[in-house]
Amino acid sequence: MKRPAPTPTRKLVTALDIGSSKVSALIAEPGEEGELRILGTGQRQSRGVRRGFIADMEKAEGAIREAVEQAERIAATSIEGVFVGFSAGGLHSSVASVEVAIGGRRIEKEDVDQLLGGGRESLKSEGRMLLHATPALYTLDGLEGVKKPLGLHADKLAVDIHIISADPSPVRNLDLCVRSSHLGVEAIVASPVAAGKACLSEEERELGVALVELGGGVTNVSVFFGGMLVGLKTLPIGGIDITDDIAAAFGTRRIEAERMKCFYGSATTSPRDNHDMIELSPIAGSEEGTEASRASADRSGGRWF
């Protein structure tokens, strides 16, 4: 399929999310004030991905190309590089603290650069691949929580650098899969970082909040406090497991269980749950379908409805 002609004069941002259930692509154009105008989106059923890990390179490449080509057709342009989300297991979060002496004078840009340079040299990957190393909060003579130290006087300047690393092999496989789809990788972004930026306000990140990101095959739980991500945990369980539990509890097909989950699933109960009936299609070989109340799903299936 012939791709649309490139438009080199436009500055575009393209995001690619390769999940266990779907592959999504988004093309946006930054505005003058930093806002993003969505130009095109693409989505395809994920193939060759299991629990966030690339399990079949060829199938995953095909799904990536189809999602990106759909977004390019809608946006009437072509893209060359993408920001790729990484949500598989093996993510690790930590905070490194470094300090330099200022001697009571005003803090200049060179002082901040020296501080951050020393912080990067002190980072210990311990065999992991570094994804993010972001300066979070500065400390001036014991005063914590300073965001902009330039121009202030201090004897000592310190900074907390938030580090997110990952097991190298899954990241390399993801990078290779995207590049094999004839796309450049601008950066690989940890999914909890992107989710926190997209879903949480600055005040929520300052006060402290736990963010649960439930995907098809992976669930990420991240904790934000003081304006930064301070901890995260990846669980190899997601929406696919919910579907399988429903199918097993009611003896129905996965496609029928997925329909039940999407149309009738809820995190809260209602007095009408005993009266709302759900029709269940039979498994191949059964003579006729059955019905069940939404409340019975609570008792039989489980913990998911």
C-alpha positions as a Python dict, from the first residue, in 0.01 Angstrom:
ca = {
    (1, 'M'): (0, 0, 0),
    (2, 'K'): (136, 339, -99),
    (3, 'R'): (194, 570, 197),
    (4, 'P'): (95, 940, 185),
    (5, 'A'): (365, 1186, 88),
    (6, 'P'): (561, 1326, 387),
    (7, 'T'): (516, 1684, 500),
    (8, 'P'): (858, 1789, 634),
    (9, 'T'): (754, 2144, 723),
    (10, 'R'): (514, 2025, 995),
    (11, 'K'): (630, 1923, 1339),
    (12, 'L'): (432, 1615, 1435),
    (13, 'V'): (423, 1395, 1744),
    (14, 'T'): (334, 1028, 1704),
    (15, 'A'): (262, 789, 1989),
    (16, 'L'): (246, 411, 1959),
    (17, 'D'): (98, 188, 2228),
    (18, 'I'): (163, -184, 2177),
    (19, 'G'): (-60, -370, 2418),
    (20, 'S'): (-164, -728, 2473),
    (21, 'S'): (-513, -676, 2325),
    (22, 'K'): (-469, -388, 2080),
    (23, 'V'): (-213, -170, 1906),
    (24, 'S'): (-295, 202, 1895),
    (25, 'A'): (-127, 482, 1701),
    (26, 'L'): (-188, 856, 1735),
    (27, 'I'): (-59, 1145, 1525),
    (28, 'A'): (-82, 1495, 1671),
    (29, 'E'): (45, 1843, 1590),
    (30, 'P'): (164, 2072, 1873),
    (31, 'G'): (7, 2416, 1888),
    (32, 'E'): (173, 2745, 1971),
    (33, 'E'): (82, 2715, 2341),
    (34, 'G'): (179, 2351, 2373),
    (35, 'E'): (-164, 2200, 2316),
    (36, 'L'): (-195, 1901, 2084),
    (37, 'R'): (-431, 1882, 1788),
    (38, 'I'): (-517, 1523, 1700),
    (39, 'L'): (-474, 1461, 1326),
    (40, 'G'): (-528, 1087, 1304),
    (41, 'T'): (-561, 768, 1504),
    (42, 'G'): (-529, 400, 1422),
    (43, 'Q'): (-614, 85, 1610),
    (44, 'R'): (-575, -283, 1533),
    (45, 'Q'): (-612, -605, 1728),
    (46, 'S'): (-279, -693, 1882),
    (47, 'R'): (-96, -996, 1750),
    (48, 'G'): (227, -1151, 1869),
    (49, 'V'): (218, -975, 2208),
    (50, 'R'): (164, -1157, 2538),
    (51, 'R'): (154, -987, 2878),
    (52, 'G'): (313, -680, 2720),
    (53, 'F'): (610, -876, 2584),
    (54, 'I'): (685, -933, 2217),
    (55, 'A'): (625, -1307, 2163),
    (56, 'D'): (606, -1320, 1781),
    (57, 'M'): (806, -1053, 1598),
    (58, 'E'): (643, -1104, 1257),
    (59, 'K'): (284, -1088, 1381),
    (60, 'A'): (356, -787, 1602),
    (61, 'E'): (516, -602, 1310),
    (62, 'G'): (204, -656, 1100),
    (63, 'A'): (-27, -517, 1367),
    (64, 'I'): (199, -213, 1416),
    (65, 'R'): (209, -135, 1044),
    (66, 'E'): (-168, -164, 1008),
    (67, 'A'): (-237, 69, 1303),
    (68, 'V'): (17, 328, 1185),
    (69, 'E'): (-107, 317, 823),
    (70, 'Q'): (-464, 376, 941),
    (71, 'A'): (-352, 681, 1142),
    (72, 'E'): (-152, 809, 843),
    (73, 'R'): (-452, 779, 609),
    (74, 'I'): (-673, 977, 845),
    (75, 'A'): (-404, 1241, 904),
    (76, 'A'): (-318, 1253, 528),
    (77, 'T'): (51, 1246, 608),
    (78, 'S'): (329, 999, 681),
    (79, 'I'): (548, 973, 987),
    (80, 'E'): (899, 848, 1042),
    (81, 'G'): (952, 836, 1420),
    (82, 'V'): (731, 737, 1713),
    (83, 'F'): (727, 752, 2092),
    (84, 'V'): (663, 396, 2211),
    (85, 'G'): (491, 302, 2536),
    (86, 'F'): (638, 18, 2742),
    (87, 'S'): (404, -158, 2985),
    (88, 'A'): (555, -504, 3028),
    (89, 'G'): (699, -632, 3355),
    (90, 'G'): (1046, -562, 3487),
    (91, 'L'): (999, -188, 3549),
    (92, 'H'): (1185, -51, 3849),
    (93, 'S'): (1155, 290, 4016),
    (94, 'S'): (1405, 456, 4249),
    (95, 'V'): (1525, 800, 4361),
    (96, 'A'): (1892, 910, 4366),
    (97, 'S'): (2005, 1217, 4565),
    (98, 'V'): (2314, 1428, 4481),
    (99, 'E'): (2455, 1750, 4629),
    (100, 'V'): (2705, 2025, 4536),
    (101, 'A'): (2851, 2316, 4736),
    (102, 'I'): (2755, 2667, 4615),
    (103, 'G'): (2930, 2878, 4882),
    (104, 'G'): (2650, 3126, 4943),
    (105, 'R'): (2645, 3281, 4596),
    (106, 'R'): (2362, 3289, 4346),
    (107, 'I'): (2285, 2966, 4168),
    (108, 'E'): (2371, 2978, 3799),
    (109, 'K'): (2276, 2745, 3517),
    (110, 'E'): (2626, 2595, 3526),
    (111, 'D'): (2567, 2490, 3889),
    (112, 'V'): (2248, 2307, 3796),
    (113, 'D'): (2419, 2142, 3499),
    (114, 'Q'): (2706, 2029, 3723),
    (115, 'L'): (2461, 1889, 3976),
    (116, 'L'): (2264, 1695, 3716),
    (117, 'G'): (2585, 1575, 3550),
    (118, 'G'): (2707, 1437, 3880),
    (119, 'G'): (2373, 1270, 3933),
    (120, 'R'): (2386, 1094, 3597),
    (121, 'E'): (2738, 967, 3672),
    (122, 'S'): (2623, 827, 4004),
    (123, 'L'): (2331, 633, 3858),
    (124, 'K'): (2363, 261, 3906),
    (125, 'S'): (2166, 61, 3651),
    (126, 'E'): (2250, -279, 3807),
    (127, 'G'): (2214, -447, 3470),
    (128, 'R'): (1894, -264, 3384),
    (129, 'M'): (1820, -33, 3093),
    (130, 'L'): (1764, 330, 3193),
    (131, 'L'): (1435, 467, 3055),
    (132, 'H'): (1391, 791, 3254),
    (133, 'A'): (1618, 1001, 3474),
    (134, 'T'): (1426, 1316, 3565),
    (135, 'P'): (1521, 1582, 3822),
    (136, 'A'): (1227, 1606, 4058),
    (137, 'L'): (1271, 1841, 4354),
    (138, 'Y'): (1568, 2057, 4455),
    (139, 'T'): (1683, 2122, 4813),
    (140, 'L'): (1850, 2450, 4917),
    (141, 'D'): (2029, 2442, 5254),
    (142, 'G'): (1779, 2189, 5387),
    (143, 'L'): (1472, 2355, 5234),
    (144, 'E'): (1298, 2082, 5035),
    (145, 'G'): (1055, 2109, 4747),
    (146, 'V'): (1223, 2387, 4546),
    (147, 'K'): (1127, 2361, 4178),
    (148, 'K'): (1329, 2651, 4028),
    (149, 'P'): (1658, 2718, 4210),
    (150, 'L'): (1812, 2949, 3947),
    (151, 'G'): (1893, 3295, 4085),
    (152, 'L'): (1861, 3199, 4452),
    (153, 'H'): (2146, 3212, 4704),
    (154, 'A'): (2251, 2894, 4883),
    (155, 'D'): (2545, 2721, 5050),
    (156, 'K'): (2446, 2376, 4926),
    (157, 'L'): (2225, 2266, 4638),
    (158, 'A'): (2084, 1913, 4619),
    (159, 'V'): (1842, 1737, 4389),
    (160, 'D'): (1641, 1417, 4383),
    (161, 'I'): (1661, 1240, 4047),
    (162, 'H'): (1378, 1000, 3974),
    (163, 'I'): (1500, 691, 3790),
    (164, 'I'): (1291, 437, 3600),
    (165, 'S'): (1470, 138, 3455),
    (166, 'A'): (1367, -190, 3298),
    (167, 'D'): (1496, -534, 3218),
    (168, 'P'): (1691, -484, 2893),
    (169, 'S'): (1575, -778, 2680),
    (170, 'P'): (1202, -688, 2659),
    (171, 'V'): (1290, -326, 2579),
    (172, 'R'): (1532, -429, 2304),
    (173, 'N'): (1272, -665, 2153),
    (174, 'L'): (1014, -385, 2150),
    (175, 'D'): (1262, -143, 1993),
    (176, 'L'): (1361, -397, 1726),
    (177, 'C'): (997, -475, 1646),
    (178, 'V'): (912, -108, 1585),
    (179, 'R'): (1226, -46, 1378),
    (180, 'S'): (1151, -357, 1172),
    (181, 'S'): (819, -189, 1088),
    (182, 'H'): (1024, 87, 916),
    (183, 'L'): (970, 338, 1197),
    (184, 'G'): (1228, 525, 1398),
    (185, 'V'): (1204, 515, 1778),
    (186, 'E'): (1218, 865, 1927),
    (187, 'A'): (1201, 726, 2282),
    (188, 'I'): (1056, 439, 2480),
    (189, 'V'): (832, 573, 2755),
    (190, 'A'): (732, 376, 3064),
    (191, 'S'): (355, 341, 3062),
    (192, 'P'): (304, 460, 3424),
    (193, 'V'): (486, 785, 3342),
    (194, 'A'): (264, 854, 3040),
    (195, 'A'): (-53, 754, 3228),
    (196, 'G'): (34, 983, 3518),
    (197, 'K'): (90, 1279, 3287),
    (198, 'A'): (-235, 1211, 3100),
    (199, 'C'): (-470, 1128, 3388),
    (200, 'L'): (-348, 1316, 3694),
    (201, 'S'): (-343, 1687, 3769),
    (202, 'E'): (-34, 1854, 3912),
    (203, 'E'): (-211, 1891, 4247),
    (204, 'E'): (-295, 1519, 4260),
    (205, 'R'): (66, 1428, 4193),
    (206, 'E'): (175, 1669, 4467),
    (207, 'L'): (-69, 1546, 4734),
    (208, 'G'): (-23, 1178, 4660),
    (209, 'V'): (-230, 930, 4465),
    (210, 'A'): (-220, 568, 4348),
    (211, 'L'): (-300, 515, 3980),
    (212, 'V'): (-420, 175, 3856),
    (213, 'E'): (-380, 116, 3482),
    (214, 'L'): (-574, -198, 3385),
    (215, 'G'): (-471, -331, 3043),
    (216, 'G'): (-554, -641, 2846),
    (217, 'G'): (-276, -857, 2988),
    (218, 'V'): (-90, -631, 3235),
    (219, 'T'): (-197, -408, 3524),
    (220, 'N'): (33, -127, 3639),
    (221, 'V'): (-4, 28, 3984),
    (222, 'S'): (194, 349, 4030),
    (223, 'V'): (218, 580, 4331),
    (224, 'F'): (278, 955, 4292),
    (225, 'F'): (381, 1190, 4572),
    (226, 'G'): (556, 1525, 4588),
    (227, 'G'): (500, 1575, 4216),
    (228, 'M'): (681, 1262, 4102),
    (229, 'L'): (636, 889, 4061),
    (230, 'V'): (787, 728, 4372),
    (231, 'G'): (694, 362, 4324),
    (232, 'L'): (536, 120, 4081),
    (233, 'K'): (440, -243, 4049),
    (234, 'T'): (353, -444, 3738),
    (235, 'L'): (111, -735, 3769),
    (236, 'P'): (81, -999, 3491),
    (237, 'I'): (-300, -993, 3500),
    (238, 'G'): (-556, -787, 3311),
    (239, 'G'): (-882, -776, 3118),
    (240, 'I'): (-807, -1101, 2936),
    (241, 'D'): (-812, -1285, 3269),
    (242, 'I'): (-1147, -1127, 3356),
    (243, 'T'): (-1291, -1258, 3031),
    (244, 'D'): (-1153, -1608, 3094),
    (245, 'D'): (-1299, -1616, 3447),
    (246, 'I'): (-1644, -1522, 3317),
    (247, 'A'): (-1625, -1782, 3041),
    (248, 'A'): (-1526, -2053, 3290),
    (249, 'A'): (-1791, -1956, 3546),
    (250, 'F'): (-2080, -1964, 3297),
    (251, 'G'): (-1953, -2226, 3057),
    (252, 'T'): (-1972, -1993, 2759),
    (253, 'R'): (-1738, -1890, 2479),
    (254, 'R'): (-1471, -1625, 2524),
    (255, 'I'): (-1633, -1394, 2269),
    (256, 'E'): (-1960, -1416, 2464),
    (257, 'A'): (-1779, -1358, 2794),
    (258, 'E'): (-1612, -1049, 2645),
    (259, 'R'): (-1954, -917, 2541),
    (260, 'M'): (-2088, -973, 2893),
    (261, 'K'): (-1792, -793, 3045),
    (262, 'C'): (-1819, -490, 2818),
    (263, 'F'): (-2198, -447, 2831),
    (264, 'Y'): (-2286, -560, 3184),
    (265, 'G'): (-1968, -541, 3392),
    (266, 'S'): (-1964, -286, 3674),
    (267, 'A'): (-1754, -209, 3980),
    (268, 'T'): (-2066, -123, 4183),
    (269, 'T'): (-2380, -320, 4267),
    (270, 'S'): (-2740, -212, 4205),
    (271, 'P'): (-3080, -328, 4345),
    (272, 'R'): (-3175, -421, 3988),
    (273, 'D'): (-2893, -673, 3954),
    (274, 'N'): (-3128, -957, 4059),
    (275, 'H'): (-3377, -861, 3788),
    (276, 'D'): (-3150, -777, 3494),
    (277, 'M'): (-3112, -1095, 3291),
    (278, 'I'): (-2816, -1169, 3064),
    (279, 'E'): (-2857, -1403, 2767),
    (280, 'L'): (-2572, -1649, 2718),
    (281, 'S'): (-2496, -1808, 2383),
    (282, 'P'): (-2414, -2180, 2399),
    (283, 'I'): (-2072, -2330, 2350),
    (284, 'A'): (-2038, -2524, 2025),
    (285, 'G'): (-2221, -2854, 2068),
    (286, 'S'): (-2477, -2726, 2320),
    (287, 'E'): (-2841, -2736, 2217),
    (288, 'E'): (-2965, -2406, 2355),
    (289, 'G'): (-2850, -2098, 2538),
    (290, 'T'): (-2927, -1996, 2894),
    (291, 'E'): (-2995, -1685, 3097),
    (292, 'A'): (-2837, -1554, 3414),
    (293, 'S'): (-2896, -1251, 3632),
    (294, 'R'): (-2627, -992, 3674),
    (295, 'A'): (-2624, -1071, 4047),
    (296, 'S'): (-2546, -1436, 3974),
    (297, 'A'): (-2237, -1321, 3790),
    (298, 'D'): (-2125, -1170, 4117),
    (299, 'R'): (-2173, -1498, 4300),
    (300, 'S'): (-2045, -1730, 4028),
    (301, 'G'): (-1776, -1541, 3840),
    (302, 'G'): (-1644, -1371, 4048),
    (303, 'R'): (-1458, -1099, 4184),
    (304, 'W'): (-1462, -916, 3851),
    (305, 'F'): (-1822, -788, 3818),
}
